[in-house]
Amino acid sequence: MPNSVLQPTVLALRARPAAERGNRKWGMPNKRLHLTRAPSPSLPSLVHMIQVARSGEPKRLGITGPKQPERNEMSSTVPTIKPRPWWMTAVAVICVAGLVIWIPRDLFVPNVRDVEVWLGFELRGHLALLTAPLHWAIFAFGAWAFWTARPWIVPWAAGYIFYGAMSHLIWSEVSPNGRGWPIGLAQAIAISLFGLLLLRAARRNATGPLMGGTLDGPRKEEGRPEWL
């Protein structure tokens, strides 16, 4: 064949890379080590690597710790302090008012200072002076518990109210200064109503958005106080 016809074919073969032409001696393609270039990191990755390097934390680049909770998740897990109900505030004020009235009377009024009533029975003289501070401590403790909205104070306060109602009934019958059991029974019923109203208010409050300014967490039974 003329050279003018073969010359383009020879130039094309020379222009092919060695890997495509193969090994002329063995008829096999040349095996060359091809080094692939790693992809360049993105901009957020570079920023993260710079922040880790600046912080000096002993951890590897690119390895992050446990996922931090988002703001919404943190707000849902943190308990919120709820406001104090109005009736707890009222009971705390009543307890403080009782202390302001009874302490001066128990100390400075002779007729009141010499007599103290426990379970309807009168204690006189030194026994009255020694046991009077117990009444003060009970009312002071109740004022603190209601003001700080402790839910466990409700059944205790109701029990103390029922105890006072029974004391009025017994005192009206056994004391020389009493007016008889019918008057004592009427007083006991009137006083017991306050205890029932206190329990009812706490029960209604437990079904609402509040059981009073504490961080006690969720209840076992929704709609029922812990002390029931």
Backbone as CSV, one residue per row, in Angstrom:
resi,resn,N_x,N_y,N_z,CA_x,CA_y,CA_z,C_x,C_y,C_z
1,MET,0.855,-1.183,0.000,0.000,0.000,0.000,0.885,1.224,0.000
2,PRO,0.474,2.254,-0.623,1.287,3.485,-0.649,1.415,4.077,0.746
3,ASN,2.516,4.822,0.939,2.798,5.433,2.232,1.785,6.500,2.598
4,SER,1.224,7.126,1.640,0.241,8.184,1.938,-0.996,7.621,2.622
5,VAL,-1.281,6.320,2.400,-2.439,5.698,3.017,-2.096,5.213,4.419
6,LEU,-0.873,4.675,4.660,-0.490,4.138,5.961,-0.093,5.211,6.950
7,GLN,0.320,6.381,6.476,0.833,7.416,7.391,-0.207,7.879,8.407
8,PRO,-1.459,8.138,8.095,-2.434,8.517,9.146,-2.646,7.433,10.176
9,THR,-2.620,6.147,9.769,-2.815,5.057,10.716,-1.653,4.983,11.702
10,VAL,-0.426,5.175,11.245,0.749,5.137,12.114,0.718,6.278,13.088
11,LEU,0.335,7.461,12.635,0.261,8.615,13.539,-0.799,8.402,14.607
12,ALA,-1.899,7.754,14.260,-2.945,7.498,15.249,-2.488,6.510,16.296
13,LEU,-1.729,5.479,15.872,-1.224,4.511,16.833,-0.210,5.144,17.764
14,ARG,0.637,6.024,17.225,1.612,6.698,18.082,0.936,7.643,19.080
15,ALA,-0.161,8.194,18.690,-0.856,9.135,19.586,-1.588,8.432,20.706
16,ARG,-1.903,7.111,20.599,-2.591,6.377,21.655,-1.681,6.250,22.865
17,PRO,-2.228,6.301,24.053,-1.408,6.120,25.260,-0.897,4.703,25.370
18,ALA,0.128,4.552,26.164,0.773,3.233,26.279,-0.152,2.213,26.889
19,ALA,-1.064,2.649,27.816,-1.963,1.696,28.448,-2.927,1.099,27.457
20,GLU,-3.307,1.895,26.421,-4.244,1.369,25.423,-3.530,0.526,24.377
21,ARG,-2.288,0.936,24.067,-1.571,0.166,23.052,-1.160,-1.195,23.557
22,GLY,-0.909,-1.301,24.889,-0.537,-2.584,25.471,0.933,-2.891,25.293
23,ASN,1.319,-3.959,25.855,2.692,-4.412,25.749,2.856,-5.163,24.440
24,ARG,3.700,-4.576,23.572,3.850,-5.187,22.236,4.510,-6.563,22.304
25,LYS,5.314,-6.729,23.406,6.039,-7.983,23.479,5.146,-9.129,23.893
26,TRP,4.295,-8.916,24.892,3.464,-9.992,25.425,2.021,-9.875,25.015
27,GLY,1.671,-8.834,24.354,0.277,-8.693,23.932,-0.674,-8.410,25.069
28,MET,-0.183,-7.841,26.186,-1.006,-7.554,27.349,-0.955,-6.056,27.628
29,PRO,-2.013,-5.545,28.187,-2.014,-4.107,28.499,-1.070,-3.795,29.652
30,ASN,-0.491,-2.602,29.596,0.407,-2.172,30.676,-0.382,-1.886,31.949
31,LYS,0.166,-2.367,33.069,-0.457,-2.129,34.360,0.299,-1.015,35.070
32,ARG,-0.348,0.065,35.251,0.250,1.200,35.929,-0.534,1.520,37.199
33,LEU,0.184,2.026,38.176,-0.440,2.417,39.446,-1.040,3.796,39.273
34,HIS,-2.357,3.840,39.350,-3.067,5.111,39.204,-3.414,5.632,40.590
35,LEU,-2.886,6.742,40.968,-3.158,7.376,42.245,-4.353,8.308,42.089
36,THR,-5.379,8.002,42.866,-6.580,8.845,42.803,-6.483,9.928,43.859
37,ARG,-6.894,11.067,43.524,-6.841,12.222,44.420,-8.082,12.242,45.315
38,ALA,-7.848,12.361,46.612,-8.968,12.404,47.555,-9.795,13.662,47.335
39,PRO,-11.100,13.542,47.505,-11.939,14.741,47.320,-11.624,15.774,48.390
40,SER,-11.622,16.997,47.968,-11.329,18.093,48.905,-12.484,18.258,49.888
41,PRO,-12.179,18.525,51.172,-13.260,18.688,52.155,-14.096,19.926,51.863
42,SER,-15.341,19.812,52.292,-16.248,20.935,52.081,-15.961,22.044,53.088
43,LEU,-16.602,23.177,52.897,-16.377,24.332,53.774,-16.822,24.065,55.213
44,PRO,-18.010,23.435,55.463,-18.357,23.136,56.874,-17.365,22.223,57.567
45,SER,-16.810,21.242,56.808,-15.824,20.344,57.413,-14.558,21.099,57.799
46,LEU,-14.128,22.001,56.927,-12.946,22.802,57.250,-13.178,23.671,58.479
47,VAL,-14.366,24.256,58.569,-14.673,25.089,59.739,-14.663,24.258,61.013
48,HIS,-15.239,23.044,60.947,-15.254,22.174,62.114,-13.850,21.770,62.525
49,MET,-12.983,21.463,61.557,-11.612,21.075,61.867,-10.845,22.225,62.512
50,ILE,-11.091,23.437,62.048,-10.405,24.595,62.630,-10.882,24.827,64.059
51,GLN,-12.199,24.671,64.296,-12.729,24.865,65.646,-12.177,23.835,66.618
52,VAL,-12.080,22.568,66.198,-11.533,21.521,67.062,-10.069,21.788,67.362
53,ALA,-9.305,22.233,66.340,-7.888,22.518,66.550,-7.686,23.684,67.506
54,ARG,-8.546,24.683,67.425,-8.405,25.844,68.323,-8.819,25.507,69.754
55,SER,-9.837,24.656,69.907,-10.310,24.343,71.256,-9.327,23.504,72.049
56,GLY,-8.448,22.778,71.374,-7.455,21.978,72.078,-8.021,20.749,72.739
57,GLU,-9.209,20.278,72.349,-9.805,19.101,72.955,-9.093,17.850,72.456
58,PRO,-8.837,16.885,73.324,-8.111,15.663,72.925,-9.019,14.680,72.196
59,LYS,-9.427,15.061,71.008,-10.235,14.139,70.214,-9.824,14.260,68.765
60,ARG,-10.091,13.259,68.020,-9.673,13.212,66.634,-10.526,14.124,65.782
61,LEU,-9.892,14.604,64.747,-10.622,15.451,63.823,-11.658,14.625,63.089
62,GLY,-12.815,15.191,62.964,-13.865,14.514,62.231,-14.702,13.589,63.065
63,ILE,-14.328,13.359,64.353,-15.093,12.473,65.235,-15.776,13.344,66.282
64,THR,-17.014,13.359,66.257,-17.776,14.209,67.178,-18.363,13.363,68.286
65,GLY,-18.713,14.006,69.400,-19.289,13.320,70.542,-20.756,13.061,70.343
66,PRO,-21.448,12.761,71.431,-22.890,12.521,71.323,-23.630,13.767,70.881
67,LYS,-24.682,13.553,70.196,-25.455,14.660,69.656,-26.057,15.477,70.792
68,GLN,-25.803,16.765,70.715,-26.344,17.659,71.734,-27.822,17.896,71.489
69,PRO,-28.625,17.914,72.550,-30.063,18.153,72.345,-30.326,19.565,71.868
70,GLU,-31.306,19.677,71.029,-31.686,20.984,70.531,-32.451,21.751,71.594
71,ARG,-32.711,23.018,71.295,-33.390,23.861,72.272,-34.776,23.347,72.599
72,ASN,-35.482,22.867,71.589,-36.832,22.360,71.843,-36.798,21.121,72.732
73,GLU,-35.803,20.217,72.487,-35.700,19.018,73.297,-35.324,19.358,74.734
74,MET,-34.404,20.334,74.910,-33.999,20.716,76.252,-35.143,21.359,77.018
75,SER,-35.932,22.174,76.334,-37.054,22.824,77.016,-38.124,21.828,77.416
76,SER,-38.232,20.709,76.657,-39.249,19.724,77.006,-38.819,18.830,78.161
77,THR,-37.476,18.672,78.362,-37.009,17.811,79.433,-36.849,18.546,80.755
78,VAL,-36.624,19.852,80.723,-36.437,20.609,81.955,-37.789,20.894,82.582
79,PRO,-37.998,20.495,83.844,-39.291,20.785,84.465,-39.458,22.268,84.715
80,THR,-40.660,22.716,84.635,-40.972,24.113,84.842,-41.584,24.311,86.218
81,ILE,-41.228,25.418,86.839,-41.762,25.758,88.150,-43.112,26.415,87.958
82,LYS,-44.131,25.832,88.546,-45.487,26.319,88.355,-45.872,27.244,89.487
83,PRO,-46.808,28.141,89.254,-47.163,29.112,90.296,-47.907,28.457,91.446
84,ARG,-47.912,29.149,92.575,-48.600,28.667,93.781,-50.085,28.980,93.659
85,PRO,-50.965,28.023,93.977,-52.403,28.297,93.898,-52.827,29.295,94.963
86,TRP,-53.921,29.971,94.677,-54.370,31.042,95.567,-54.774,30.509,96.937
87,TRP,-55.366,29.303,96.978,-55.837,28.793,98.257,-54.677,28.414,99.173
88,MET,-53.541,27.996,98.599,-52.366,27.758,99.433,-51.833,29.057,100.011
89,THR,-51.862,30.102,99.212,-51.457,31.416,99.717,-52.360,31.864,100.851
90,ALA,-53.687,31.634,100.687,-54.638,32.043,101.732,-54.395,31.278,103.033
91,VAL,-54.150,29.972,102.931,-53.913,29.175,104.145,-52.612,29.594,104.823
92,ALA,-51.588,29.896,104.029,-50.327,30.364,104.620,-50.516,31.682,105.358
93,VAL,-51.309,32.588,104.781,-51.579,33.871,105.441,-52.366,33.653,106.733
94,ILE,-53.324,32.714,106.717,-54.095,32.418,107.932,-53.189,31.874,109.037
95,CYS,-52.253,31.010,108.668,-51.323,30.462,109.668,-50.458,31.564,110.272
96,VAL,-49.967,32.476,109.438,-49.138,33.564,109.950,-49.975,34.491,110.836
97,ALA,-51.211,34.773,110.425,-52.082,35.617,111.244,-52.364,34.967,112.597
98,GLY,-52.556,33.643,112.594,-52.764,32.945,113.860,-51.566,33.057,114.782
99,LEU,-50.359,32.978,114.221,-49.167,33.129,115.049,-49.067,34.535,115.636
100,VAL,-49.375,35.518,114.809,-49.290,36.905,115.279,-50.280,37.153,116.422
101,ILE,-51.427,36.503,116.377,-52.450,36.719,117.412,-52.186,35.875,118.648
102,TRP,-51.847,34.579,118.451,-51.796,33.658,119.580,-50.512,33.752,120.396
103,ILE,-49.408,34.041,119.774,-48.157,34.087,120.543,-48.194,35.188,121.615
104,PRO,-48.586,36.417,121.276,-48.673,37.421,122.366,-49.699,37.042,123.439
105,ARG,-50.812,36.445,123.033,-51.810,36.058,124.036,-51.293,34.953,124.946
106,ASP,-50.598,33.965,124.347,-50.064,32.876,125.177,-48.948,33.341,126.108
107,LEU,-48.369,34.473,125.816,-47.266,34.958,126.640,-47.691,36.025,127.659
108,PHE,-48.674,36.836,127.296,-48.949,38.011,128.121,-50.366,38.076,128.693
109,VAL,-51.308,37.299,128.192,-52.679,37.320,128.728,-52.797,36.207,129.761
110,PRO,-53.066,36.514,131.016,-53.034,35.474,132.078,-54.048,34.356,131.856
111,ASN,-55.283,34.682,131.507,-56.298,33.635,131.360,-55.979,32.672,130.221
112,VAL,-55.377,33.198,129.172,-55.017,32.347,128.027,-53.684,31.653,128.268
113,ARG,-52.764,32.317,128.926,-51.430,31.756,129.135,-51.460,30.529,130.034
114,ASP,-52.362,30.481,130.966,-52.395,29.391,131.951,-53.207,28.183,131.498
115,VAL,-53.787,28.226,130.302,-54.623,27.111,129.838,-54.224,26.768,128.406
116,GLU,-54.024,25.482,128.161,-53.745,24.974,126.817,-54.572,23.717,126.615
117,VAL,-55.230,23.609,125.470,-56.149,22.499,125.197,-55.503,21.544,124.193
118,TRP,-55.441,20.265,124.547,-54.948,19.206,123.673,-55.978,18.078,123.652
119,LEU,-56.502,17.780,122.452,-57.512,16.737,122.253,-58.747,16.972,123.132
120,GLY,-59.066,18.217,123.345,-60.248,18.561,124.111,-60.040,18.643,125.602
121,PHE,-58.870,18.294,126.109,-58.597,18.318,127.538,-57.669,19.494,127.861
122,GLU,-57.961,20.144,128.958,-57.231,21.344,129.337,-55.982,20.998,130.149
123,LEU,-54.890,21.652,129.783,-53.646,21.590,130.556,-53.426,22.967,131.188
124,ARG,-53.074,22.995,132.436,-52.954,24.263,133.153,-51.561,24.411,133.767
125,GLY,-51.240,25.650,134.070,-49.984,25.948,134.746,-48.782,25.777,133.850
126,HIS,-47.764,25.122,134.422,-46.510,24.947,133.688,-46.679,24.050,132.460
127,LEU,-47.553,23.084,132.536,-47.786,22.237,131.357,-48.332,23.053,130.194
128,ALA,-49.178,24.021,130.485,-49.696,24.884,129.431,-48.591,25.726,128.811
129,LEU,-47.693,26.256,129.639,-46.587,27.067,129.127,-45.594,26.223,128.326
130,LEU,-45.403,24.983,128.733,-44.442,24.130,128.038,-44.973,23.605,126.706
131,THR,-46.252,23.369,126.630,-46.826,22.811,125.391,-47.331,23.865,124.412
132,ALA,-47.433,25.103,124.818,-47.895,26.150,123.892,-46.979,26.302,122.682
133,PRO,-45.637,26.242,122.832,-44.780,26.352,121.638,-45.017,25.267,120.596
134,LEU,-45.579,24.131,121.001,-45.888,23.106,119.998,-46.951,23.604,119.020
135,HIS,-47.957,24.303,119.546,-48.956,24.898,118.650,-48.312,25.931,117.731
136,TRP,-47.395,26.726,118.255,-46.726,27.728,117.417,-45.913,27.045,116.310
137,ALA,-45.207,25.979,116.664,-44.384,25.285,115.666,-45.247,24.668,114.573
138,ILE,-46.401,24.133,114.955,-47.293,23.522,113.951,-47.767,24.573,112.960
139,PHE,-48.180,25.727,113.465,-48.672,26.769,112.560,-47.539,27.389,111.742
140,ALA,-46.365,27.528,112.327,-45.225,28.057,111.564,-44.820,27.094,110.449
141,PHE,-44.804,25.797,110.765,-44.466,24.808,109.753,-45.520,24.778,108.639
142,GLY,-46.798,24.884,109.022,-47.854,24.921,108.014,-47.764,26.140,107.131
143,ALA,-47.415,27.297,107.706,-47.269,28.513,106.893,-46.151,28.354,105.868
144,TRP,-45.020,27.768,106.293,-43.918,27.557,105.348,-44.302,26.566,104.252
145,ALA,-44.938,25.461,104.630,-45.269,24.430,103.645,-46.292,24.929,102.627
146,PHE,-47.290,25.659,103.072,-48.280,26.172,102.129,-47.690,27.287,101.264
147,TRP,-46.830,28.108,101.833,-46.241,29.190,101.039,-45.307,28.649,99.961
148,THR,-44.609,27.571,100.276,-43.737,26.935,99.281,-44.469,25.886,98.451
149,ALA,-45.785,25.750,98.683,-46.637,24.887,97.853,-46.182,23.438,97.860
150,ARG,-46.001,22.885,99.050,-45.672,21.463,99.163,-46.960,20.646,99.097
151,PRO,-47.084,19.723,98.156,-48.349,18.991,98.025,-48.648,18.073,99.199
152,TRP,-47.623,17.580,99.898,-47.867,16.654,101.000,-48.454,17.341,102.225
153,ILE,-48.428,18.684,102.288,-48.970,19.367,103.457,-50.491,19.329,103.473
154,VAL,-51.121,19.084,102.335,-52.587,19.137,102.269,-53.233,18.066,103.148
155,PRO,-52.867,16.779,103.037,-53.511,15.791,103.912,-53.165,15.999,105.385
156,TRP,-51.950,16.462,105.674,-51.585,16.717,107.059,-52.400,17.870,107.648
157,ALA,-52.557,18.919,106.865,-53.345,20.053,107.350,-54.805,19.662,107.530
158,ALA,-55.340,18.875,106.586,-56.730,18.427,106.727,-56.886,17.550,107.972
159,GLY,-55.920,16.679,108.230,-55.973,15.866,109.436,-55.920,16.695,110.705
160,TYR,-55.110,17.749,110.691,-55.048,18.621,111.870,-56.368,19.373,112.073
161,ILE,-57.013,19.749,110.974,-58.316,20.420,111.079,-59.355,19.470,111.665
162,PHE,-59.368,18.219,111.202,-60.312,17.250,111.766,-60.000,16.977,113.250
163,TYR,-58.715,16.979,113.593,-58.337,16.829,114.992,-58.870,18.002,115.826
164,GLY,-58.778,19.226,115.300,-59.315,20.381,116.005,-60.827,20.316,116.158
165,ALA,-61.513,19.794,115.128,-62.972,19.653,115.232,-63.349,18.672,116.340
166,MET,-62.632,17.547,116.410,-62.910,16.584,117.468,-62.582,17.161,118.845
167,SER,-61.540,17.963,118.918,-61.171,18.583,120.191,-62.262,19.531,120.676
168,HIS,-62.872,20.278,119.761,-63.968,21.165,120.148,-65.157,20.369,120.691
169,LEU,-65.452,19.242,120.057,-66.564,18.427,120.527,-66.297,17.883,121.930
170,ILE,-65.082,17.375,122.143,-64.747,16.820,123.456,-64.685,17.926,124.510
171,TRP,-64.076,19.054,124.158,-63.949,20.143,125.128,-65.319,20.682,125.546
172,SER,-66.246,20.772,124.588,-67.583,21.283,124.929,-68.315,20.370,125.911
173,GLU,-67.947,19.100,125.945,-68.632,18.165,126.825,-67.922,17.997,128.173
174,VAL,-66.588,17.944,128.164,-65.877,17.612,129.401,-65.393,18.838,130.167
175,SER,-65.255,19.948,129.511,-64.710,21.119,130.201,-65.796,21.854,130.993
176,PRO,-65.467,22.417,132.151,-66.448,23.229,132.883,-66.883,24.466,132.116
177,ASN,-66.029,24.915,131.209,-66.357,26.085,130.398,-67.080,25.730,129.095
178,GLY,-67.319,24.442,128.867,-67.985,24.025,127.638,-69.475,24.302,127.656
179,ARG,-70.099,24.212,126.492,-71.526,24.495,126.339,-72.334,23.256,125.989
180,GLY,-71.778,22.101,126.187,-72.516,20.882,125.901,-72.182,20.316,124.528
181,TRP,-72.484,19.041,124.361,-72.112,18.367,123.108,-72.866,18.856,121.889
182,PRO,-74.150,19.339,121.982,-74.774,19.845,120.745,-74.022,21.032,120.141
183,ILE,-73.606,21.970,120.990,-72.822,23.100,120.485,-71.460,22.608,119.983
184,GLY,-70.879,21.686,120.732,-69.601,21.138,120.284,-69.716,20.401,118.960
185,LEU,-70.840,19.692,118.769,-71.041,18.995,117.489,-71.209,19.983,116.341
186,ALA,-71.939,21.047,116.573,-72.098,22.066,115.529,-70.755,22.713,115.194
187,GLN,-69.938,23.001,116.202,-68.617,23.567,115.951,-67.727,22.574,115.198
188,ALA,-67.811,21.298,115.584,-66.986,20.290,114.914,-67.364,20.161,113.441
189,ILE,-68.663,20.219,113.135,-69.087,20.118,111.731,-68.605,21.330,110.936
190,ALA,-68.726,22.518,111.545,-68.293,23.730,110.842,-66.786,23.719,110.587
191,ILE,-66.021,23.252,111.572,-64.568,23.203,111.388,-64.184,22.130,110.369
192,SER,-64.885,21.000,110.388,-64.570,19.920,109.438,-64.813,20.336,108.001
193,LEU,-65.740,21.258,107.781,-65.993,21.729,106.417,-64.747,22.359,105.807
194,PHE,-63.952,23.038,106.626,-62.721,23.629,106.105,-61.746,22.548,105.644
195,GLY,-61.677,21.462,106.396,-60.814,20.370,105.956,-61.286,19.736,104.669
196,LEU,-62.599,19.558,104.524,-63.138,18.990,103.285,-62.913,19.929,102.100
197,LEU,-63.082,21.230,102.319,-62.824,22.190,101.244,-61.357,22.197,100.841
198,LEU,-60.485,22.019,101.810,-59.054,21.974,101.501,-58.714,20.756,100.642
199,LEU,-59.262,19.596,101.008,-59.025,18.396,100.190,-59.637,18.519,98.812
200,ARG,-60.804,19.125,98.730,-61.467,19.293,97.430,-60.673,20.240,96.542
201,ALA,-60.157,21.326,97.112,-59.354,22.255,96.318,-58.083,21.590,95.803
202,ALA,-57.448,20.778,96.648,-56.243,20.075,96.207,-56.564,19.054,95.129
203,ARG,-57.700,18.373,95.243,-58.078,17.376,94.244,-58.391,18.034,92.906
204,ARG,-59.072,19.158,92.926,-59.357,19.888,91.684,-58.080,20.447,91.086
205,ASN,-57.173,20.873,91.929,-55.915,21.425,91.437,-55.051,20.365,90.787
206,ALA,-55.148,19.135,91.281,-54.343,18.055,90.717,-54.776,17.706,89.303
207,THR,-56.034,17.903,88.967,-56.503,17.631,87.611,-56.229,18.766,86.668
208,GLY,-55.859,19.945,87.193,-55.556,21.095,86.364,-54.080,21.155,86.039
209,PRO,-53.576,22.346,85.634,-52.180,22.473,85.232,-51.234,22.630,86.396
210,LEU,-51.677,22.379,87.652,-50.854,22.748,88.793,-51.015,21.777,89.943
211,MET,-49.932,21.404,90.538,-49.979,20.888,91.898,-48.895,21.595,92.662
212,GLY,-48.784,22.831,92.419,-48.202,23.771,93.308,-46.732,23.999,93.346
213,GLY,-46.055,24.516,92.335,-44.738,25.085,92.483,-43.644,24.123,92.875
214,THR,-43.763,22.833,92.563,-42.744,21.878,92.940,-42.169,21.253,91.686
215,LEU,-41.035,20.508,91.887,-40.407,19.819,90.782,-40.488,18.318,90.973
216,ASP,-41.688,17.872,91.267,-41.856,16.460,91.625,-41.923,15.540,90.419
217,GLY,-42.106,16.098,89.206,-42.195,15.259,88.025,-43.603,14.751,87.782
218,PRO,-43.766,13.859,86.752,-45.099,13.365,86.425,-45.661,12.458,87.502
219,ARG,-46.967,12.411,87.594,-47.637,11.588,88.586,-47.881,10.190,88.037
220,LYS,-48.038,9.260,88.958,-48.311,7.894,88.539,-49.691,7.791,87.914
221,GLU,-50.637,8.471,88.487,-51.992,8.475,87.967,-52.384,9.900,87.694
222,GLU,-52.680,10.179,86.442,-53.043,11.545,86.091,-54.414,11.871,86.654
223,GLY,-54.513,13.063,87.216,-55.776,13.505,87.755,-55.999,13.156,89.215
224,ARG,-54.972,12.547,89.885,-55.107,12.197,91.298,-53.857,12.673,92.019
225,PRO,-54.006,13.289,93.193,-52.832,13.725,93.946,-51.987,12.543,94.389
226,GLU,-50.725,12.826,94.726,-49.807,11.766,95.142,-50.211,11.154,96.473
227,TRP,-50.916,11.932,97.321,-51.215,11.424,98.651,-52.481,10.622,98.703
228,LEU,-53.187,10.428,97.566,-54.391,9.602,97.561,-54.033,8.160,97.236
